[in-house]
Amino acid sequence: MDLDLTTEQEIIRDTARQFAKRELAPVAAQRDAQDIFPKKELLALADIGLLGVNVPEEYGGMEAGVVAYSLVITELAKACAATTVAVAVTNMVAEVICQFGTEDQKQRYVGGITDGEMLTGSFALSEPQAGTDAASLRSRAEPGDGGWVLNGAKQWITSGDTSGVTVVWAKTDPASGPRGITCFLVEKDTPGFTVGRHEDKMGLRGSSTVSLTFEDCFVPDSAVLGDLGDGFKLAMVALDGGRIGVASQGLGIGLAALAEGRSYSLERKQFGKPIATFQGLQWMLADTATELDAAGLLILRAAFLKENKRPFTLEASMAKVYASEAAWRACDRMLQIHGGYGYVKEYPIERYLRDARVTRIYEGTSEVQRIVIARELLKRQDRLM
Ligand code: CAA
């Protein structure tokens, strides 16, 4: 693994950094305060190719790889974590269709995602009673005339109301447990598919999180993604990749918090000198910088392995649990450095803290990551060497 970025990776990272500074940062506080969905920004990201960084060129992507994708997510998250989650989930949908879809599905949906026509993709796995225990989902798909009839309810679906295509998991053979789950591609406005409550969230305000209902929703056979009964594995494979995205998002939020804490500590004076001169605060900055660097290296390793088509399940979970928890500690410490000013909306630090919190929850809680890490460790003796 090379720690030096390629010229292409640097150019893509810098493009994302400039976009984030120019288009996202100036409106991030307003987006948060008024819960404004970043439609214009997502279309602009599609225009400059950043909705398809790890998508093959033949489907409109940049084909620049997972490391470049991860760098983009980190840069965007430094400015606006809410926009970033829409990008990351859309990317996860594009990737899962690229990996398991038919040629028609790839042309139609992945092409539509990268050029902005679909605006976003969404990933409808979770249900009101099936979050961490994803295999216990209850949505059903029964054979109909030339297709499948979906019934069920989904919850916590990022961009579920804005997506041109939603990947939906449903049981096609309830007696077979995880092996009886199949994946379907459902288009916006399909009869029987309705969007429910828009969640009023603590953070990531501006990103949309909704419930979805499927009532006798008919989809043709061509809507099946992958093989019948393979849906659960497909979800796990997609989430392995998605976790690199969430880790990168956490890293971006943590780095933004660190930059804010550093500059505040240099400006703010108490006892006649900048508070940065006090060792107690210096140690907070030092620990935060060290932890975020460690998170960045874990992310880079997971991204490198995935990019090189090597197993990365364990590494993605390590990156996700470490980066999301490091981001949380970063925001908490930097808020502490701000004192009372950190607790009010005049400074962005309280938004960073609220935005960071969910990275320990979605795409698998910290506890799920530890389950995955422990299982992989127990399976792979080489991990102990
Ligand atoms: N890759 C490939 N296959 C995998 C896999 C992986 N990473 N993980 C599991 N599988 C396979 C297993 O090999 C097994 O296959 P066989 O039946 O052939 O043996 C099958 O899947 C079932 O695996 P498990 O027995 O391990 O399944 P489990 O029920 O014990 O679940 C779990 C394990 C890790 C807890 C899993 O349920 C999980 O990851 N839960 C969290 C779900 C999650 O992350 N949800 C996030 C929702 S999406 C979201 O947040 C997006 C958004 O909008 C922001």
Residues whose N, C-alpha, C, O or C-beta is under 5 A from the ligand:
A	BS01	CAA	F123 L125 S126 G131 T132 D133 A134 A135 W156 I157 T158 P178 K233 M236 V237 L239 D240 T313 Y362 E363 G364 V368
